[in-house]
Amino acid sequence: MRGKREFYSLCFYLNDHTLDPRPDSECLVDAAVDYTRSAAFDTQALSCLDLGTGSGCLLLSLLSALPKTSGIGVDLAPLAVSQARANAAQLGLADRAQFICSDWFEGVEGSFDLVLANPPYISTGDSTLARDVADYDPSLALFAGADGLVAYAELLPQIPARLTAEGRLFLEIGAEQTNAVKKLAEQAGLQLYAVHS
């Protein structure tokens, strides 16, 4: 056990296999919630997929904000999945959240109204990485090849087939990666609607 962290006004327990959630990631949840209120979803139940769920903070925060929403969180680390399940239980959200150990979309079926992802996007060997990040967060959740784009290159081509007609992807990207990720998204047939910094 690595302690706990408040995220989106909720308490999440962490372990050595979960990324320590940062306040700036809360904008993904805000953007998804805002979209559901502005889109043609009416009052229907929504489905969400959280890729690289870690502690489950993104998915569970969204479910807390949207009571008719249910979702699936996937992570490659089995102990991260266990921690996400425990967080769902202690937050009273286990009945609407399913967590599976998966390599991105492997073992995941169907399409979703909302897809959330905070994939690894730090360049391997980045010498500017803060010690509190490098020393405590799992490398699996941080590093994505020499350019930091490996996870985006894997994920983005698969996204269009996983979105419903009105579905949207909410994706965290590195500060200097907007143009590169935009290009990858366009190559995958995705349209970039907004970048929040």
C-alpha positions in Angstrom: 0.0 0.0 0.0 1.3 3.4 -1.0 -1.2 5.6 0.8 -4.1 7.5 -0.5 -4.8 10.6 -2.6 -7.7 12.9 -3.1 -8.8 13.2 -6.8 -12.0 14.9 -8.0 -13.0 15.2 -4.3 -12.9 11.4 -3.8 -10.4 9.4 -1.8 -8.3 6.8 -3.8 -6.0 4.2 -2.3 -2.8 3.6 -4.2 -0.2 0.8 -4.5 3.2 0.4 -6.2 1.5 -0.4 -9.5 -0.8 2.7 -9.7 0.1 6.1 -10.9 -0.2 8.8 -8.3 -3.2 10.8 -9.7 -2.4 14.5 -10.4 -5.0 17.3 -10.2 -4.4 18.3 -13.8 -5.9 15.0 -14.9 -9.2 16.1 -13.4 -9.8 18.1 -16.6 -10.4 14.8 -18.5 -13.3 14.1 -16.2 -14.6 17.6 -16.4 -14.5 17.6 -20.2 -16.3 14.2 -20.4 -19.0 15.4 -17.9 -19.4 18.7 -19.8 -19.7 16.8 -23.1 -22.5 14.6 -21.8 -24.5 17.6 -20.7 -24.1 19.3 -24.1 -24.5 16.4 -26.4 -27.7 14.6 -27.6 -27.5 12.0 -24.8 -30.7 13.1 -23.1 -31.0 11.0 -19.9 -29.9 7.7 -21.3 -27.4 5.4 -19.6 -23.9 5.9 -20.9 -21.0 3.5 -21.3 -17.4 4.4 -20.6 -14.1 2.8 -21.2 -11.0 3.8 -19.2 -7.7 2.7 -20.8 -4.8 2.3 -18.4 -7.1 2.7 -15.4 -4.4 2.4 -12.6 -6.2 3.3 -9.4 -9.5 3.7 -11.3 -9.5 7.4 -10.5 -10.7 8.6 -13.9 -13.4 6.1 -14.4 -14.7 6.1 -10.8 -14.7 9.9 -10.7 -16.8 10.0 -13.9 -19.2 7.4 -12.5 -19.6 9.4 -9.3 -20.5 12.5 -11.4 -22.8 10.7 -13.8 -25.0 8.3 -11.9 -26.5 6.6 -15.0 -23.1 5.8 -16.4 -21.3 2.4 -16.2 -17.9 1.5 -17.3 -14.9 -0.7 -17.8 -11.4 0.0 -16.7 -8.5 -1.9 -18.2 -4.9 -2.1 -17.1 -1.9 -4.3 -17.9 -0.9 -4.6 -14.2 -2.9 -7.1 -12.2 -2.2 -5.4 -8.9 -3.4 -2.1 -10.4 -6.7 -3.8 -11.4 -7.0 -5.2 -7.8 -6.5 -1.7 -6.4 -9.1 -0.2 -8.8 -11.6 -2.8 -7.7 -11.0 -2.0 -4.1 -11.4 1.7 -4.7 -14.7 1.0 -6.5 -15.9 -1.0 -3.6 -14.9 1.6 -0.9 -16.6 4.4 -3.0 -19.8 2.4 -3.4 -19.4 2.2 -7.2 -18.6 -1.5 -7.7 -22.0 -2.2 -9.2 -21.3 0.1 -12.2 -17.6 -0.5 -12.6 -15.9 -3.5 -14.1 -12.1 -3.8 -14.1 -10.1 -6.2 -16.2 -6.4 -7.0 -16.8 -5.9 -6.3 -20.5 -3.4 -4.9 -22.9 -5.5 -1.9 -24.1 -8.5 -3.3 -26.0 -7.6 -7.0 -25.7 -10.5 -8.8 -24.2 -12.8 -5.7 -24.4 -15.9 -5.9 -26.6 -18.3 -3.3 -27.9 -18.3 0.4 -28.4 -18.5 3.2 -25.9 -20.0 6.7 -25.5 -16.9 7.9 -23.6 -13.4 6.7 -23.8 -10.9 8.1 -21.3 -7.1 7.5 -21.4 -4.1 8.9 -19.7 -1.5 6.6 -21.3 2.2 6.7 -20.7 3.7 9.6 -22.7 7.1 10.4 -21.2 10.2 9.8 -23.4 12.4 7.0 -22.1 15.4 8.5 -20.4 13.8 11.9 -19.9 16.4 13.7 -17.6 14.0 16.4 -16.7 11.5 14.1 -15.0 10.9 15.1 -11.3 12.4 12.7 -8.8 9.1 12.3 -7.0 7.6 10.9 -10.2 10.6 8.9 -11.4 11.2 7.3 -8.0 7.6 6.4 -7.0 5.4 6.0 -10.0 5.5 2.7 -12.0 7.6 2.9 -15.1 4.8 1.1 -17.0 2.5 4.1 -16.5 5.1 6.7 -17.4 7.4 5.8 -20.3 6.4 5.3 -24.0 9.5 4.9 -26.1 12.2 7.4 -27.2 9.6 10.0 -28.4 6.9 9.3 -25.8 4.4 8.5 -28.5 4.3 4.7 -28.6 1.1 4.3 -26.6 -0.7 6.9 -28.8 0.4 5.1 -31.9 -1.0 1.9 -30.6 -4.2 3.3 -29.2 -5.5 5.9 -31.7 -5.9 3.6 -34.8 -8.2 1.4 -32.7 -10.4 4.2 -31.2 -12.8 4.8 -34.1 -14.2 1.3 -34.0 -14.7 1.6 -30.2 -16.8 4.8 -30.2 -20.6 5.0 -30.6 -22.0 7.4 -33.2 -21.9 10.3 -30.6 -18.9 8.9 -28.7 -15.8 10.9 -27.8 -12.3 10.2 -26.7 -10.8 12.2 -23.8 -7.0 11.8 -23.9 -4.2 13.3 -21.8 -1.1 14.2 -23.7 2.3 15.6 -22.9 2.9 19.4 -23.0 5.0 19.3 -26.1 3.1 16.5 -27.9 -0.1 18.3 -29.2 1.0 18.4 -32.9 2.4 14.9 -33.0 -0.7 13.4 -31.3 -3.0 15.5 -33.5 -1.3 14.0 -36.6 -1.6 10.4 -35.3 -5.3 11.1 -34.5 -6.0 12.4 -38.0 -4.2 9.4 -39.5 -6.6 7.3 -37.5 -9.6 9.2 -38.8 -10.3 11.1 -35.6 -11.1 14.8 -35.4 -9.5 16.9 -32.7 -12.2 19.1 -31.0 -10.3 20.8 -28.2 -7.0 20.9 -26.4 -7.1 22.0 -22.7 -3.9 23.1 -21.1 
